Structure formats: C-alpha cells, structure tokens
C-alpha cells in the first residue's frame, strides 16, 4: 500500500442548479519521500485534489488515505488536527500574516504543533537568517515565499503541499524556491507535492501526475529526477 | 448617473444587503433616537397644552388673604389682554368613610379649569359631585354612591358664620381628571393629618358661602395662540401679570376699606343700640327709684296717720269709757230705786191679791148659786121642752123660769161686778207688775244697752287697735319690701352697669378689631404655582436636556460604523473603481454609486427611524412619567423639524464618511487600483522597544498588541462603542443609586425626626408646655424638641433662594433630631453664636461659602449673618442658628412654633392615627410627616427603573451595533489571514481567540474608560435632572459598577458568539483562492 492513495475520488460543486464535477473518479498514489509535480490546465481539478489531500476540502465520494489514515472519514476537528500535524501548505500568494515578522509567521505555525522544528534553524535553512525580524512588507516576493515554506516545514509535516508556489515569482526566484522544495524533500525525506501549470519543471519530480477534466490523465515516473539547477525553461 | 451604474448600485445593495442593513440600522437608530428623544419634550408640552386648552386651564390666578369680590373681578376685566375672568370657590373638606377620614379639595365646576370627564356625567344639581378615579378605586366606591362632605363654616364679611354648602350629602355622578391636578400632589390642608388626598368637583349651586370668592382665574386672549411654557406664552402672561400687579395695591386697599366700612357700619349700629339700651336701662332704673321713693313717702304718711288715729282712738275710747262708767252708776242708782218700788208694788200686789181672793170667793159662791139656779132653770127649760106638759104646770114653770131668769140675771150682774172688781184688782196687779217689769225692763234695757255699748266699744277698740296694728305691720312690711326693692334696684343697677360696661368693652374691642383689619395681600400666580405644572415643566426640561446629549453618542457611533463599513466597501471594490476609472467615468459618477448606496440607507433608515422614533421613544419615555401624571392621553406627533434635522445630521455623517472613503481611493491611478491593495504594513509597536516587557509576552499576546495598534479605526470604534455602552449602563444604575440614597440620606441620616408639629399662633407658654407634656406621655413618641421655624430668602449678591430656618430652643438637643455634618470636614457641627449654618445646595445655588456673609430677607426686613459652616443636606434648603443668635438677630424673644418628634417604629396606619390624634389637639395647626414626603418621593424614584431600562436597552443596542459591525468588518478585512491560520490547523476556538483576543482587550479598555465616562455621564444627567430643591448625591454604588461591567460583558459575549459562528463558516478555499 502506498503512502498516499487517492481512490475513486469524486468532487462535485453545486452552483445553483448546475453541478460541476471538479474531480471525476480520480486515482493516484504517492510514496513517502517522493517529490510529486501535478500539472494540468486551469480547471483540471489539480487544486481541488490538493485541497482534499490537505484536509481543506472534503471529497464527495471515494477514499483518500494518507499514511494509513482515511482522510475522507475525518470529522471536522480531526480534520483540523490532520492539517495541523500532518500538512504543510505553501500558496501562490504566500499568505503571510502582514502584522507578524518572518520569525513570528513561522512561530504562528510552530506554536500549535507538538513536534515542530526550531524556528530559527528552519529560517536559516531557507536562507533568511538575517531577515527573521523583518515584516513581510519588508521582504521580496521570493523571500516571502521562503517564509511561507519555512512556516510549512517548521511544523514538521508528513506532506508539504505547494499550490503554484512560483506563480507570482520571477524565473530566478521561482527557481530558488523550487530548489528549496527539492532540497527539503531530499534532505528531510519529506513528501512534497507541487502544483504547477509549468510542465517544464516536471523532470525535477519523482512522479508527474497529469490532470485533465477532473481526472488523472497519466502518471509519469522519473527514475532519476533532475536537480532543479539543471532544468531550464 | 448612467443607467448601468444605477443598476450596479441596486445590485450592490442586493449583494451586500448585510452591509446595507447595518448602515440602514445606524441611520435608523441615529435618527430614531435623535428625533424621538428630541420630540419627547415638545410632545410632552403639546400633550399638556392640548389638555389645558381643551379644559380652559387658567393662565393667571389671583388669590387674596381676605377673599376676592365682584369688584376685583370687574377691575381685572378692565385690563387689556384678559379674556375670561372668573371667580370661584375652593376649600378643603373631610369625607368620612367607614374607617377613615379623607381630606379632599372641593372645587366648583365652572367655565375655567374644567374637569375632564372620564366616566358618568358632570354634577348638574347641588347634591351631586364628581371625584377622581383613584378616589373610587382606592376607597371602593362607585358612581351612584353617596358621600358626606364636612366643611367648616365660613365667616362672611360681617363676621357671621355661614354654612359652606347647602348639601353635604353628595351623590357621585362621575369620575374626572382635573387640569389643576396633573401630578399626584394634591397639596396640604389645615385639616386632618394635613395632607389632601383627593379633589372633588361640585356644582356651584351647592355653595352657600358666596360672599367672597376664594380664587380668581384669568385666561388671556393671546395666550391661546401660544403653546404653554413657550417663551412667547410666558411673555404674554408676564405682561398681563404685571398689569394685574399694578392694580393689586388699589384693590387690596379697596378690599380693606370695604371690610373696614362694613365693620364700622356694624359697630355704629351696635353703638346706637348700645346707647338706646343704656338710656332705656337708665329710665327703668329711675322709674324704679321713683317708685321706691314714693313708697317711702307713703310709708311715712301712713305712719303719721296711724299715729293720729291712735291718739284719736285713745281719747275717743277714754270718753266713751267715761260715759259708760257714768251710765253704769245711773243704772245702779235706778236699780236701787227700782228695787224699793218693787218692794212697794209687791206689798200692794199682795194686798190686792187678798182682795181678789175674797172677791173670788164671793164669786165662787155666787157661781155655785148660779150653777144651781142654772141647773133648775135647765131642768125647767128641759121640761118646758116636753110637749105633753099641761099648761098649768107650764105656767108655773114659766113663772119659775122667769123668776129664775131674773135671779140668774141678778146673780150674773153681781158676778159680773165681782168679776170686774177682780179684773180691776188683777188689772192693778198687772199694772203694778207691768210697771215693775217695765221698770225692770227699762233698767235691763239700759243695762243691756250699756253693756252692748261697752261691748261695742271694746270691739271697736280692739278692732281699731288691731287695724292700727295691721296698718303698722303693713307699713313695716312695706318698709321691708321697700328695702328689698332698694337692694334689688341696687343689684339691678350693678347688673345693668356691668352689662353696659361689657357692651362698651365689646364696642371698644370691635373698634380695636377694625383698626386691626389687615391689608389683604394679593397673590398673582401663573401656572408655575400649580405644583403639577411646575414639576411637569421641570421634567420636560430634563427630557429636553437629555435629548441634547444622548443622540450624540449614537451619531458618533454612526459615523464610525459607516466610516468603517464604507471604507471597507470601497476598498473591496478597488478593482471595480479602477476599471470604471479606466473606462473613463469621472470621480463623481464613480463616487455616485457609493453615495447612492449610503444615501438610500440613510433615507430609508432615517424615515423608518422617524416613524418608529416619533412614536416609540416619546411613548417609552412618557411611560416613565405616566405614573406621576394624570393627563388624558399622550400625544405623539410627527415633528418634521427634529426628524429633518436628524436625517440631515445622519446623512452628513454617513454620506460624509462615504465621500471620505471614496476620495482616498479615487485619487489613485486606475492601474494602482486594479492591483490588489497592498495589505496594511506590519509595524513594530512602541512596546517592542521595551524589551523586558515584550520578551515576557507570549506569542499570542504580542500578536494581539500589534493588531490593536494596526487597526486604529477599529480600535477607536470598539473603545467608543464599549465606552458608550458601559457608561450608559453605569449612568443608569448610578442615577438610581444617586436618587435612591437621597431619601434615606435625608430622612434617616440627616433628619432623624419623624414628625414636625406646627403650632397655632398666639399660644402661651402653659398651653405649649401642656401640649409637649401630652406628646411626651404618648408611648409612640420617643422624644420631642422645641424649635422655631421661619422662612426667609437667603441672598448672596445677585442670587437668592428661599430657605427654612430652624432655630432649636436648646441647641444641644438639636442633634437628637437633625445631624449637622460639615460638608468638608465631615465632622459634627456646633452652632456658633451669632452665626448661621446653611445647607450645601443652598450654598451652591447662592454661591456662598464658609465665612461669607449672607442676607436673610423677609419683606422689608433684612438681616446680615455670617455662615459658620455648610452642612450636608439632600432635600429642600435649611439653615440653623441658636436661639440666642435668633434673639440677637431679630431683637425679640425666642418663641416655639414647631415641635419635632422622634417616634418609635410603626406602620403607616399607626402613624396616621397618631397624626390624627395630635391634629385633634387645639394647639396644633398642622403636621408634616417625613414618611409622607418620603413615600411621595419613592413613587417618583420607582419610575427611575424605567430610566435604567431605557439606558440599558440603548446601551445594548449600541454595543450590538458596534461590536457586530466591528466583528463583521474584522472578519471580512482579515479573511485571508483567518483562512491562513485555519489552514495552518488552528482549531475553531483558537481561531476565535486569535481574533477576539483584541476585541476582548479593547472591550476591557472600553469598559474601564466607560466606568470613568459613566461616572461623568451620571454627573451630567444628575446635573440635568437635578431639581433646585434637591441635592442628588453623586454616588455610584460599587454594585452598579459591577452591573455595568457584567452587562457590557454579556453584550460582548453575545456578539462574540455570533463571531464564533461566523468564523467557523469561513471558507478557506474561497478565501485563499486568489486575490479578490
């Protein structure tokens, strides 16, 4: 059994009289420590799948199993606990709390976790040792995203879910962020899932899942994922 | 505005109906409160004004100490501006019910001050009356029942007592309200326990004592046009009042002269009568004297007569006696002669007797011869008669017979001569005897005559003397009688003298009385003299003042809320604004949407607010006062002036806030606008620089503190909202506390006495002491002290105020009844010689302080005195001084006119009985019971609960409006942040605390400030509501602080519960999906 299993997951939104099938019988599997890239056009269901996986949304039917736990069956409070202990999220727009310094933003996450990592160490890892006391507004986009990643990994989660982490960043900065994620996956043996519509970065992943029309179109495996530095687009 | 934009605006309202509603609600509350509270005071005035006009309430009232006359009415009628002038009769009466006496004011149904009929009909006949509703309900009476009203007789101008009513038995025909009695206060009376319980109206026909009017009521021509209590009305009344004031003196003098004239006439009559009577009495006495004198003369003459008669009788009787004595001698001599003559006669008689006897013997022999002859004759005759007899015989016989016959004849002749001899002898004897008898008879007759004369004389004598004696006695008696008469006359004389003296004294007294007839005094009063009206206007003024302040709180909040709301809205629509701007719409067009949005909210909310506010709020506020007033129906009116003002104000606030938020955004370039707004920049707060504190704070505390400083607008709004809420509640409870302690403070702490017994004037020491002894002997009374009370006007510079001065007979006893506590040192005050202690509110009102000299004025009399201390006091104004000071100041001896008593604890009924008992004492003129005053005040206080409720409700509305809005804004503005922490795995509770920790902290700050603000608000409200007669202590009970805190917390918690669920509903995915 795989570390993460998506089994026949369907997700329907009802908007007035119209029912939209965001996910339609989606199936995939991810192993522990894998860096997975999910690609696909807008509206293919990538984010929905990630949200369900991250416990932010629930599936209409099907099963999502993470480390032997059936996420779809979790009650609200358990779901929160799952998010709090097992999941790290990184968003396109960082979603930092503006009123908190970089360090505080990380602390915001660590203070609620049991096995959290040392905040300063994590920040050092993401290369922001010197900017710890800065407010988000005093940081560049890349730096902000680093803080976001630091916030996510400081919780020491089982899964690191990144939704378009480089979407708002320039090429160079984006690359740095991707490197950080790849390094994290590698060094910490963390399962990292990255959503992107930039299929060019697919080679950096162990597994590439292609979404289309709410379902998994194909899954590619890279026996040897390329380090990000070697990928150009 | 373009059609598309209008459409957009309407859609906007639909989409953001919550925001629209919150704006609308603010406009609703703001306008509603503003217009409602402001309209209350005019509504109150309108209500009373309508009532007064309908019932023809007087504008000016004239009272006089000696009654008012038709002439007074006519002179007032002459004055310009008066409309109706009407004299009426008002007095106090006692209605006896099963177990109690009720004191009523007895009024007449007339053209002015008409009673308002609630039920039944007005009295038409002299045996009917109408009463107030309370009379019926409280005494278990119904229309149709009969009551008996006892009214003291009145005196007419001639000083005769006159029954006040024709009919005492009155049938209740209806129940009414009176414009003269709109409050529960019925005034005081000299009857019973001194308190008037009810009023009744009777027909004017029932009044017997119509000599003078007790009151003259006047309405004014122009007053009708103005609303009562308005300045125009008051000017109009003042003008006529002054005119009446001008004729006052003349009328007073006229009345005085009239009374003097009447009394003088009466006196003159009495004097004439007196003189007449005196003359009559003098005449009578003179006559009596004359009679006595006559009697005396008569007696004297009678005495002389008697004496004369006596003398005459004496001599007469002596003569007679002498005559009798000589007659007696004569008789004796005659008797002797008679005796000798008798003897001679007797011897002659005896001689004759012998002759007679011889003669008789001869005759007898002759007689016997004769008889023999006769017999022979008879036998011859009888033989002759025999026919058979021969003639011879016969002839013989005849011859014999003839012989015989001649013999007989001769014999007879002899006998006859013999007989005549005898007869002669007998005649001689008889003659002699007769002679003797005659002589004897003569003598006897003489004797008899004499003795009868003697007897007669004696009789005459005794009778004469008896008569004389009688006459003497009569004279004696007459003398005694005369003496008695004289004595009687003397006493009568004295009596008459006394009577005359008395009568004369009466006349002198009457003359004295005339000279003492006081000049009557006129009191020209306006409606403010009516206690109901006075307190009504005072209350209306309080409501007005409150109306000036309260809405401000709501406006302030409305501005803040609409500012945050609209700013948020404009910010949310940055992109759209940018787009429109890019499309070429100008600023006004773009801003128009938001203006339209907020204007609609303002207008709809404002109109709704007016609709509700004009009806609900005045009614609600009136409801508090309703228990205190008896007014037909509260009139709520739609007051465009206040409504418009409120609407304009709120529109200025809300639309102004909208414009302010728009301008900020519209200044920017479309490109900037179309980019997401840079989130508010995080900043270090000052506290972070204080490292040692900052370090100690937990992570969440740091976050909270930083957030508080980040959203300054919200920070302000929360604090102001909570501040308003707490202070309103605290002010409400504080008001209750402040006024609540008033009565206990005054009547338990300061005044320890229970009754003030006012004495009648002109009592002497003995009477007073007797009364005091009697009071002291009552079980119910623990202690008494003697005081004298006087009312003066205290003047300090420009300010003056009436004050009651209490002068204890013994200053050491005062503290048993009244605690004098210095307002500054809080120590007991000793009365200083030559100085005065005044109460604090008085000091405040006239602006005097310790050591100042104030003037005590009473009419012309003005005295200066130094204030030694200022004492704590809560109700009315008082001043205290020692009896020595009083004597020194006024130069007259101290004289007790009121007794203060402290009683044992007793219930109301017992106290009432005691009061009635004391009232029955002749020396007592009236009684004031502190429990009565306290009770009246307490009823008023109860209505304060409504004030508290109103304050709490408005506070609650405020708290909800602010906190709910705040929480909404907070959530919508920080939704990304909140979604983020939710994603991070914050439990619902943690999310909630993350957000509300600030709110709670701000609430706490708000509460803390609110407690301070409430203290001052309370101060303000009390200052506004405070009556000059009362000193509200600005005390707030600790419990009230607690209540204010708790209630605010409860409101906050309720809002937070809403927040909790709103937070729970936040959709993380939607919120984080993209930039808006």
Interface residues (C-beta under 8 A of the other chain):
Chain A: X51 X54 X56 X57 X77 X80 X81 X82 X83 X84 X85 X87 X89 X91 X93 X95 X96 X97 X98 X99 X100 X101 X104 X107 X108 X109 X111 X112 X113 X135 X136 X137 X151 X155
Chain B: X678 X679 X680 X681 X682 X683 X699 X700 X702 X703 X706 X707 X710 X976 X977 X979 X980 X981 X982 X983 X984 X985 X986 X987 X988 X990 X1068 X1069 X1072 X1074 X1075
